[in-house]
Amino acid sequence: MNLLLINLGKLISLLTKILGLGSGATWPGHVVLKLNSKFLDKMEKKLKYGSIVISGTNGKTTTALLITSILRDAGYKVLHNASGANLLNGIASSFITDASCLNRLKANIGVFEIDEANLPIALKHFKPETVLLLNLSRDQLDRYGEVEIMLEKWIDALKKLPKKTNLILNQEDHRLIKLAKKCTAQLGYFKLKENTNWPMPLLGDYNKLNTLAAVEVAKTLDAPIPTITKTLHNFKPAFGRGENFFYHDRNIKMF
């Protein structure tokens, strides 16, 4: 069935672009998931090294791009929802784009940023090898209700993960430490206070945390230290996130 759905999704993506209705980053996945709710589970199982999920209130796009860049430089073939479509339909669309018309994936590992409110839903659709949680704050959570409500939803979803799952947490976020006590997954941590000589490609303590988070994930996949270091030295930020450019002889940084 997925063979037909992949080709249907590709057709929807093409029509969306031709008709000027968007980039095809969400609608193909939306339709396919309506027709087969198990689509993501079946596609994720095709990835030789499984998938990595990144969620949190802030830093998802930058951290996902850091991880993707490191893994590609380490020789992995990465499927990444780089468009920023971080709901289930965006992830499904990224699989449709990567797959051939014969339902064969080019990628062997997935790196997916997922909206914090959709994380519990996503974990019902597929089981990633690694879950990276960056933070949980009120910055955007007025869309979803109180932070503690979101935390309880996270806990309920994460405690059902297989014990072999890597769960990597920001040790400086007290809510995530509370979450760790209720999960049976393999725990890993990152924090600013660690002594580190890693290059920091972007300004700000929050970006240092994003970088340390990406390094921690890369280490679980045995990415070589020299590769990690070189990638961080050469890293270019995602659109609008720490970009540096010149305009009318002025040096401008965008945050």
Secondary structure per residue as TSV (DSSP state, phi and psi in degrees):
chain	resnum	aa	ss	phi	psi
A	1	M	-	360.0	-37.9
A	2	N	H	-62.9	-28.3
A	3	L	H	-60.0	-45.7
A	4	L	H	-65.6	-40.0
A	5	L	H	-67.0	-39.0
A	6	I	H	-58.0	-47.2
A	7	N	H	-71.5	-34.3
A	8	L	H	-62.9	-44.3
A	9	G	H	-60.9	-41.5
A	10	K	H	-63.9	-38.5
A	11	L	H	-65.8	-43.1
A	12	I	H	-62.5	-41.0
A	13	S	H	-61.1	-44.5
A	14	L	H	-62.7	-45.9
A	15	L	H	-64.8	-38.8
A	16	T	H	-58.6	-43.4
A	17	K	H	-70.0	-43.1
A	18	I	H	-62.5	-40.2
A	19	L	T	-84.1	-1.2
A	20	G	T	68.8	31.3
A	21	L	S	-96.3	1.8
A	22	G	-	147.4	-170.4
A	23	S	-	-94.4	-3.2
A	24	G	S	79.5	20.8
A	25	A	S	-89.4	-9.4
A	26	T	S	-131.8	-43.8
A	27	W	H	-59.5	-43.3
A	28	P	H	-56.4	-45.7
A	29	G	H	-65.9	-37.2
A	30	H	H	-60.2	-47.6
A	31	V	H	-67.2	-45.0
A	32	V	H	-62.5	-41.1
A	33	L	H	-67.5	-30.4
A	34	K	H	-65.8	-35.4
A	35	L	H	-83.6	-28.5
A	36	N	-	-147.8	103.0
A	37	S	T	-68.9	-15.1
A	38	K	T	-96.1	9.2
A	39	F	H	-56.4	-48.3
A	40	L	H	-64.7	-41.3
A	41	D	H	-60.5	-45.4
A	42	K	H	-67.7	-39.0
A	43	M	H	-72.5	-40.3
A	44	E	H	-62.6	-33.3
A	45	K	T	-68.9	-15.2
A	46	K	T	-77.3	-16.1
A	47	L	-	-78.5	120.3
A	48	K	T	-55.7	-41.2
A	49	Y	T	-104.9	14.1
A	50	G	-	72.0	-153.4
A	51	S	E	-137.8	160.2
A	52	I	E	-120.2	130.5
A	53	V	E	-113.5	131.7
A	54	I	E	-118.4	127.4
A	55	S	E	-142.8	164.6
A	56	G	S	152.7	172.5
A	57	T	S	-73.2	-39.6
A	58	N	S	-134.4	149.2
A	59	G	-	94.1	2.0
A	60	K	H	-62.2	-48.8
A	61	T	H	-64.7	-45.8
A	62	T	H	-64.1	-45.3
A	63	T	H	-67.3	-41.0
A	64	A	H	-61.8	-39.6
A	65	L	H	-68.6	-39.0
A	66	L	H	-59.0	-48.2
A	67	I	H	-62.8	-45.6
A	68	T	H	-58.7	-44.4
A	69	S	H	-63.5	-44.2
A	70	I	H	-62.9	-47.3
A	71	L	H	-66.6	-38.2
A	72	R	H	-64.2	-41.4
A	73	D	H	-67.2	-24.0
A	74	A	T	-86.1	-0.2
A	75	G	T	103.3	0.5
A	76	Y	-	-78.1	150.5
A	77	K	-	-99.8	105.7
A	78	V	E	-101.6	131.2
A	79	L	E	-98.3	121.6
A	80	H	E	-137.4	130.4
A	81	N	-	-78.1	68.9
A	82	A	T	-68.3	-17.6
A	83	S	T	-70.6	-12.0
A	84	G	-	87.4	3.6
A	85	A	-	-75.7	92.7
A	86	N	-	-106.5	23.7
A	87	L	S	-98.8	176.2
A	88	L	H	-58.6	-37.8
A	89	N	H	-65.8	-32.5
A	90	G	H	-68.3	-39.6
A	91	I	H	-67.1	-44.4
A	92	A	H	-60.6	-40.3
A	93	S	H	-63.8	-35.2
A	94	S	H	-66.5	-36.0
A	95	F	H	-64.8	-42.6
A	96	I	H	-60.9	-42.7
A	97	T	H	-64.7	-41.1
A	98	D	H	-73.9	-31.5
A	99	A	B	-73.9	149.0
A	100	S	-	-79.5	172.3
A	101	C	T	-65.8	-15.0
A	102	L	T	-98.2	13.3
A	103	N	S	68.1	35.1
A	104	R	-	-108.4	131.1
A	105	L	B	-85.1	141.1
A	106	K	S	-76.5	-33.6
A	107	A	-	-79.4	156.5
A	108	N	S	-120.2	0.9
A	109	I	E	-152.9	147.0
A	110	G	E	-112.0	140.9
A	111	V	E	-126.9	110.4
A	112	F	E	-124.0	122.2
A	113	E	E	-84.2	137.2
A	114	I	-	-130.6	131.4
A	115	D	-	-52.1	138.7
A	116	E	T	-60.5	-33.7
A	117	A	T	-75.8	-22.2
A	118	N	T	-94.1	-5.2
A	119	L	H	-56.9	-50.8
A	120	P	H	-58.9	-35.4
A	121	I	H	-68.3	-44.2
A	122	A	H	-60.1	-39.4
A	123	L	H	-70.5	-10.4
A	124	K	H	-84.3	-20.5
A	125	H	H	-93.8	-29.3
A	126	F	-	-158.6	162.2
A	127	K	-	-115.9	102.2
A	128	P	-	-70.7	157.9
A	129	E	S	-75.5	-30.6
A	130	T	E	-136.2	134.9
A	131	V	E	-120.2	122.4
A	132	L	E	-110.7	121.6
A	133	L	E	-112.6	121.4
A	134	L	-	-88.5	-43.5
A	135	N	-	-176.0	169.2
A	136	L	-	-147.7	108.0
A	137	S	-	-139.9	178.7
A	138	R	S	-85.3	2.2
A	139	D	T	-51.4	-45.2
A	140	Q	T	-124.2	-3.7
A	141	L	G	-75.4	-0.5
A	142	D	G	-64.4	-16.1
A	143	R	G	-71.5	-23.7
A	144	Y	T	-120.1	-10.0
A	145	G	S	113.3	-172.2
A	146	E	-	-65.1	152.5
A	147	V	H	-59.6	-41.3
A	148	E	H	-64.7	-31.8
A	149	I	H	-65.5	-44.0
A	150	M	H	-63.2	-39.9
A	151	L	H	-60.6	-44.2
A	152	E	H	-62.6	-36.5
A	153	K	H	-66.8	-40.2
A	154	W	H	-61.2	-48.5
A	155	I	H	-58.2	-46.4
A	156	D	H	-59.1	-38.0
A	157	A	H	-77.7	-42.5
A	158	L	H	-73.8	-29.1
A	159	K	T	-71.6	-10.5
A	160	K	T	-93.6	-2.3
A	161	L	S	-68.1	149.5
A	162	P	-	-59.1	149.9
A	163	K	T	-62.5	-23.5
A	164	K	T	-78.5	-11.2
A	165	T	S	-65.0	137.2
A	166	N	E	-84.1	121.1
A	167	L	E	-115.0	110.1
A	168	I	E	-109.9	126.5
A	169	L	E	-125.5	150.4
A	170	N	E	-74.9	110.5
A	171	Q	T	-71.2	-10.8
A	172	E	T	-94.2	0.2
A	173	D	-	-102.8	109.2
A	174	H	H	-63.9	-26.6
A	175	R	H	-68.3	-38.4
A	176	L	H	-69.3	-31.8
A	177	I	H	-66.1	-37.0
A	178	K	H	-61.6	-41.1
A	179	L	H	-62.9	-40.2
A	180	A	H	-58.8	-33.1
A	181	K	T	-68.5	-14.3
A	182	K	T	-110.8	6.3
A	183	C	-	-114.1	151.0
A	184	T	-	-106.7	2.7
A	185	A	S	-68.2	169.4
A	186	Q	E	-74.5	115.9
A	187	L	E	-91.2	139.5
A	188	G	E	-137.8	158.5
A	189	Y	E	-138.0	159.7
A	190	F	E	-140.8	151.6
A	191	K	-	-159.8	156.2
A	192	L	T	-67.2	-32.0
A	193	K	T	-73.5	-7.2
A	194	E	S	-66.7	140.5
A	195	N	-	-74.4	121.3
A	196	T	-	-144.6	146.7
A	197	N	-	-110.0	14.8
A	198	W	-	-65.0	140.4
A	199	P	-	-61.8	141.8
A	200	M	-	-112.2	99.7
A	201	P	-	-74.7	-14.9
A	202	L	S	-128.7	153.3
A	203	L	S	-77.9	155.1
A	204	G	S	97.9	144.1
A	205	D	H	-62.2	-34.3
A	206	Y	H	-64.3	-34.8
A	207	N	H	-76.0	-27.8
A	208	K	H	-63.7	-40.7
A	209	L	H	-63.8	-41.8
A	210	N	H	-59.4	-42.2
A	211	T	H	-65.2	-46.2
A	212	L	H	-63.7	-35.3
A	213	A	H	-63.7	-45.4
A	214	A	H	-62.5	-40.8
A	215	V	H	-62.7	-41.5
A	216	E	H	-62.4	-40.7
A	217	V	H	-66.1	-45.1
A	218	A	H	-59.8	-36.3
A	219	K	H	-66.9	-32.1
A	220	T	H	-66.7	-20.4
A	221	L	T	-103.4	14.5
A	222	D	T	58.9	33.2
A	223	A	-	-64.5	132.4
A	224	P	-	-61.3	140.0
A	225	I	H	-55.6	-45.8
A	226	P	H	-60.3	-34.8
A	227	T	H	-66.9	-44.2
A	228	I	H	-58.9	-47.9
A	229	T	H	-60.7	-46.2
A	230	K	H	-63.8	-41.9
A	231	T	H	-62.8	-43.4
A	232	L	H	-64.1	-37.6
A	233	H	H	-61.5	-37.6
A	234	N	H	-98.4	3.8
A	235	F	-	-64.8	136.0
A	236	K	-	-112.0	129.8
A	237	P	-	-68.5	160.6
A	238	A	-	-69.1	161.9
A	239	F	T	-53.1	124.8
A	240	G	T	78.7	4.3
A	241	R	S	-121.5	81.2
A	242	G	S	84.7	14.5
A	243	E	E	-62.1	148.4
A	244	N	E	-125.9	125.1
A	245	F	E	-152.4	165.1
A	246	F	E	-107.1	138.1
A	247	Y	E	-146.2	120.7
A	248	H	T	51.3	48.3
A	249	D	T	64.3	19.1
A	250	R	E	-114.1	139.7
A	251	N	E	-89.9	117.9
A	252	I	E	-118.3	132.5
A	253	K	E	-112.3	133.3
A	254	M	E	-108.5	129.0
A	255	F	-	-126.7	360.0
